[in-house]
Amino acid sequence: MFANPSEDELRTLLKTIKTIAIVGLSPKTDRPSYRVAAGLQKLGYRVVPVHPLAEEILGEKVYASLREIPFAVDLVDVFRDPEHIAPIVDDALAIAAPRLWLQDGVVNEAEAQRAQAAGLQVVMDRCVWRDAVALLV
């Protein structure tokens, strides 16, 4: 059975990362993904939007997929429905991302376990921005 990292492990993760690729980051300012990304930017993280139809979000160049990002990312944060997680895990593994974070409501136990078994640190059904505020600020 999948278990999230402890609060101490989450704190260490959040202190370690600098670049966050956000899969499903919406260009719409009223969407949770946009608000979370904006909050993460204010905390000093570099946000890398991943969206197939946008060109720029929050002042950052948008990539259509994780595989198109030409530099390393520290964390892949996912705002997609649970049934869309498998190809995202495939992409995260392909780019050798060390961490995968599935946002609130994004629960796919099989894919979380697959990513973990492949060596990724995985967080599921939590909000990275809320945790960063709670554990770091």
N, C-alpha and C positions, 0 to 999 in steps of 0.2 A: 504494500500500500504506500502511496506517495505521501510524503510529509514535507512541509515547507521548512526552510532553514530557521534556526532559532533567532530571537531578536538580536543577540550578539553577532551572529553570522550575518544577518541582514544589515546591521550597522556597519560591519566591516566591508560588506559588498558595496554599500552606498558610499562609503568613504573612498573606496578603491576605484570605482568607475568614473570616467570622465565623458565618454562618448556613448550616446544612447540612440540606437536606430529604433524608431517607432513605426511599426508596421500597422497600417490602418489609420495613420494620423490624418484627420479630416481638415480641410481648409476652412470649414465652417466654424466660426468663433463660438457658437453655442453648443458644440459637441464636447463631450467629456475628454476625448483624446486631445483636442486643441487646448482645453484649459489645463490639462495635466502637462502637456508639452510646454506651454507658456510658463507654468509654475516651475518646471524643471530648469528651464532657461534662467529664470530669476534666481535659482539656487546655484547657478554657475555651471550646469551641465551643458555639453554641446548636444543639441538635438538634431538628428538626421532623419528627416521625414521619408517614409516609404509609402508611396501611393501611386497607383498606375495612371492616374489622370491629371494630377496637379503638376505644376512646374516649380512653385515656390510657396512655402508655408513658414510663417514666423521668421521671414528673412533668410531662410535656408533653402538651398537647392534640394529638390525632391528627386528621389530615385524610384523607378518603377518597381524594383525588387531589391532584396538584400544583396543578391549576386552582382548587382550593378554598382554597388558602393565601392569606390576605388581605394579605400583605406580601411584599417581595422576599426571595429567597434567593440566596446567593452560589454555592452548589454543589448540584447534584442528585446524590446518591450512590445507586447502584442495587444492590439485592440481589434480583434477579429472574432467572429463566432467560433465556438469550439470545433465545429465540423471542418473548419478551414485551417486547422493547426498543423496537420501532417506535412503539407508542402512547406510551411514556414519552418518547421523543425528541419526538414531536408535542407532548406536554404541556409539556416543557421549553422548546421553542420558543415555545409559546403564552404562557407566563409570562415570556418573555425572560430565562430563566436564562442566566448567562454561562458556566457550566461544567457538565460532565457527567462523572461518575466511575463507571465500571463495575467493580464489585468483583472480587476473585479469582474466576476461573472464568466470569465473565460476558463472553463474547467474541462480539461481533456486528460484524464488520468493516464490513459495508455500512452499518449504522446509525451506527457511530462515524464513518465517513467522511461520511455525510449530515449529522450534527450538526456536524462540523467545517466542512463546506462552507457551512453556515448561520451560521457565526461563533462557535460554542461552542468553548471550550477543552475537549478530551476526553482522559480518561485511561481506559485499558481494561486489565482483568485485573491489577489491583493493589489493595492494601488501603490505604485512605486513613488509617486509624488507624496501621497499621504504618509507613507512610511518614512520617506526622507524628512519630511517636516517633523514627524513624531520622534524619530530616532536621532536626528542630527541637529535640529534647530533649537 
